[in-house]
Amino acid sequence: MDRLSASLALPSAYDLQRTMSILSSGRRDPTVERTDDGLQFSLLTPNGACLVKSVVSKDQLRVDVEGDSAKWLESHLPAMFGLHDEPAAFRPSGKVRDLVKRYPGVHLPRLPVVFHRLVQIVLHQLVTWEEAAYGWQEMTRRYGASAPGNSGLLVGPTPAALKELAYYDLVDCGILPRQARLILHLAKESRRIDKVREQGDGKLLAYLSRIKGIGDWTLETLRGSCLSDPDAAVTGDYGLPHMVCWFFRQQPRGTDEEMLELLEPFRGHRYRVQQLLIHGGVQAPRRGPKMRLRSWM
């Protein structure tokens, strides 16, 4: 088993927990664990699974990696922890400036692999956040594997493990049938996805767009949360237009068109603004009762 230790220089403002929050699907996610001074998580790479432990100490990020892919991961560490992103270059005015001051150290990570992040995004299609988190957690507990080391964490199911399943195996985890079929298809395409990504983000997004079940919402979410694109504009989301319109206009309901109009002055950083609103806990007034978790069996 390979091991790697590295120290990465940090900018004056860096928030590890919020920067890497996209890795976690709920507090019970078996692939991620917060510690008092850092974060540890499992990661599946083309060379196998690894365990990543990260700790912030003054102006340094200490990273320890265990697993067969430790050496492979070394060159990807700065981008993975968002250190190639430059949020300090974003200097808005007004209410957004206040959010930047509250959350100055939130960077956008660029993950070295996309498969599990893509699966998590697919799980969020057409359901509540809680339902998506439950589906990922249950699928990982049933079909994942132990992460390297003795952390007790799990690694999400590998494409090979998923290829052995039928769609109803995933439905039994609380996953929508259409999501289950798409995830199994992505598992079959996983090697091709890795190869296409080597040709650039544009090629990857174009390739994924041709897969039935993947639309603009999935692609833009992947661009922002996995490919570190600060201008990804997520549309087709149930809550984001309401949240943006409430923040800027105190308008409790909004459309994608209205949201994009309000985000236009921040072009170049539209995804960053959307994420700042989420970190700030902005919520439009609700209408109707909260949805209950559903069963698809």
DORODREN-133504 format. One record per residue (C-alpha): residue in one letter; x, y, z. Coordinates in steps of 0.25 Angstrom, whole numbers, m for minus. Example, Ala and Ser with C-alpha at 12.3 -4.5 7.8 and 13.67 -1.06 7.14 Angstrom:
BEGIN
  res     px     py     pz
    A     49    m18     31
    S     55     m4     29
***
This chain:
BEGIN
  res     px     py     pz
    M      0      0      0
    D      6     14     m4
    R      6     25      6
    L      8     40      3
    S     10     52     12
    A      9     66      7
    S      9     80     12
    L      1     91      3
    A      3    106      5
    L    m11    112      8
    P    m16    126      5
    S    m19    136     16
    A    m33    131     16
    Y    m36    117     14
    D    m49    109     20
    L    m46     94     18
    Q    m59     89     23
    R    m68     98     14
    T    m58     97      2
    M    m59     81      2
    S    m74     81      7
    I    m78     75     m7
    L    m71     62     m3
    S    m82     59      8
    S    m96     54      6
    G   m101     57     20
    R    m96     55     34
    R    m97     40     32
    D    m89     39     19
    P    m79     27     22
    T    m69     32     12
    V    m66     45     20
    E    m63     49     34
    R    m60     63     40
    T    m50     64     51
    D    m47     75     61
    D    m36     81     52
    G    m39     75     38
    L    m46     65     29
    Q    m43     51     25
    F    m50     44     13
    S    m49     33      3
    L    m47     34    m12
    L    m48     25    m23
    T    m37     27    m34
    P    m34     19    m47
    N    m23     13    m39
    G    m31      8    m27
    A    m37     14    m14
    C    m30     23     m4
    L    m32     30      9
    V    m29     45     10
    K    m26     51     23
    S    m25     67     23
    V    m22     76     35
    V    m21     91     35
    S     m9     97     43
    K     m7    112     42
    D     m4    114     27
    Q     m2    100     23
    L    m11     88     19
    R     m5     75     24
    V    m10     64     15
    D     m7     49     17
    V    m12     39      7
    E    m12     23      8
    G    m15     14     m3
    D    m11      9    m16
    S    m13     22    m23
    A     m6     31    m13
    K      6     34    m23
    W     m4     36    m34
    L    m12     46    m26
    E      0     55    m22
    S      0     64    m34
    H    m15     66    m32
    L    m15     70    m18
    P    m15     86    m19
    A    m26     86    m29
    M    m34     76    m21
    F    m34     85     m9
    G    m38     97    m17
    L    m24    104    m17
    H    m24    107    m32
    D    m37    114    m30
    E    m36    129    m27
    P    m48    134    m19
    A    m40    147    m15
    A    m42    151    m30
    F    m57    152    m28
    R    m60    166    m22
    P    m75    169    m23
    S    m82    180    m17
    G    m95    181     m8
    K   m101    169     m1
    V    m92    159     m8
    R    m80    166     m3
    D    m85    164     11
    L    m86    149      8
    V    m72    149      3
    K    m67    156     16
    R    m75    145     24
    Y    m69    133     16
    P    m56    138     10
    G    m49    125     10
    V    m58    116      2
    H    m51    111    m11
    L    m56    102    m22
    P    m50     89    m22
    R    m46     82    m35
    L    m47     67    m33
    P    m37     58    m40
    V    m48     47    m43
    V    m63     50    m46
    F    m70     36    m45
    H    m75     37    m31
    R    m78     52    m32
    L    m86     49    m44
    V    m94     38    m37
    Q    m97     47    m25
    I   m102     58    m34
    V   m111     48    m42
    L   m117     44    m28
    H   m121     58    m26
    Q   m130     58    m39
    L   m144     61    m36
    V   m144     57    m21
    T   m141     64     m8
    W   m127     66     m2
    E   m130     56      9
    E   m135     46     m1
    A   m122     47     m9
    A   m113     46      3
    Y   m120     34      8
    G   m119     27     m6
    W   m104     30     m6
    Q   m102     25      8
    E   m110     12      7
    M   m104      9     m7
    T    m90     11     m1
    R    m93      2     12
    R    m98     m9      3
    Y    m89     m9     m9
    G    m77     m1     m5
    A    m64     m6      2
    S    m55     m2     13
    A    m46     10     11
    P    m31      7     12
    G    m25      8     27
    N    m33      7     39
    S    m42     19     39
    G    m55     11     38
    L    m59     19     26
    L    m65     13     13
    V    m62     15     m2
    G    m74     17    m11
    P    m78      5    m20
    T    m68      3    m31
    P    m73      3    m45
    A    m69    m12    m46
    A    m78    m15    m33
    L    m89     m7    m39
    K    m89    m15    m52
    E    m92    m27    m45
    L   m105    m21    m40
    A   m119    m20    m45
    Y   m126     m7    m45
    Y   m136    m12    m34
    D   m124    m14    m25
    L   m122      1    m25
    V   m137      4    m24
    D   m137     m4    m11
    C   m127      6     m6
    G   m138     17     m8
    I   m133     21    m21
    L   m143     25    m33
    P   m144     14    m44
    R   m139     24    m54
    Q   m127     29    m46
    A   m124     14    m43
    R   m123     11    m58
    L   m115     23    m61
    I   m105     20    m50
    L   m103      6    m55
    H   m101     11    m70
    L    m91     21    m64
    A    m84     10    m58
    K    m83      3    m71
    E    m77     16    m77
    S    m68     19    m66
    R    m55     16    m74
    R    m60     24    m85
    I    m63     35    m76
    D    m49     35    m71
    K    m43     35    m85
    V    m51     46    m90
    R    m48     55    m78
    E    m33     54    m81
    Q    m37     62    m94
    G    m43     74    m86
    D    m55     78    m78
    G    m62     83    m91
    K    m61     69    m97
    L    m65     62    m84
    L    m78     71    m83
    A    m81     69    m98
    Y    m80     54    m96
    L    m89     54    m84
    S    m99     62    m90
    R   m102     51   m101
    I   m106     41    m90
    K   m121     40    m87
    G   m124     45    m74
    I   m113     56    m73
    G   m118     70    m75
    D   m113     84    m72
    W   m116     83    m57
    T   m107     71    m56
    L    m96     77    m65
    E    m96     91    m59
    T    m95     85    m45
    L    m84     76    m49
    R    m76     88    m55
    G    m77     96    m42
    S    m76     85    m31
    C    m66     76    m38
    L    m59     84    m49
    S    m56     97    m41
    D    m64    106    m51
    P    m68    118    m44
    D    m78    123    m54
    A    m86    110    m56
    A   m100    114    m55
    V   m109    103    m49
    T   m123    104    m55
    G   m135     94    m54
    D   m133     94    m39
    Y   m146     94    m31
    G   m140    103    m20
    L   m129    112    m26
    P   m138    122    m33
    H   m146    124    m21
    M   m134    126    m12
    V   m127    136    m22
    C   m140    144    m24
    W   m143    145     m9
    F   m128    149     m6
    F   m128    160    m16
    R   m142    165    m17
    Q   m150    159     m5
    Q   m158    152    m16
    P   m162    138    m10
    R   m163    131    m23
    G   m155    132    m36
    T   m152    126    m49
    D   m139    122    m56
    E   m140    134    m65
    E   m141    143    m53
    M   m130    137    m46
    L   m121    138    m58
    E   m124    152    m59
    L   m121    155    m45
    L   m108    147    m46
    E   m103    154    m59
    P    m96    165    m52
    F    m87    154    m46
    R    m84    147    m59
    G    m71    140    m57
    H    m75    136    m43
    R    m90    132    m44
    Y    m87    118    m38
    R    m79    125    m27
    V    m91    134    m23
    Q   m101    122    m23
    Q    m92    115    m14
    L    m90    127     m5
    L   m105    128     m3
    I   m105    113      1
    H    m94    115     11
    G   m101    127     16
    G   m114    119     19
    V   m122    128     10
    Q   m136    122      9
    A   m149    127      2
    P   m162    125     10
    R   m167    112      9
    R   m181    108      3
    G   m187     95      8
    P   m182     84     17
    K   m168     78     16
    M   m168     66      7
    R   m166     52     14
    L   m156     42      9
    R   m162     33     m1
    S   m161     18     m4
    W   m160     13    m18
    M   m162     m1    m15
***
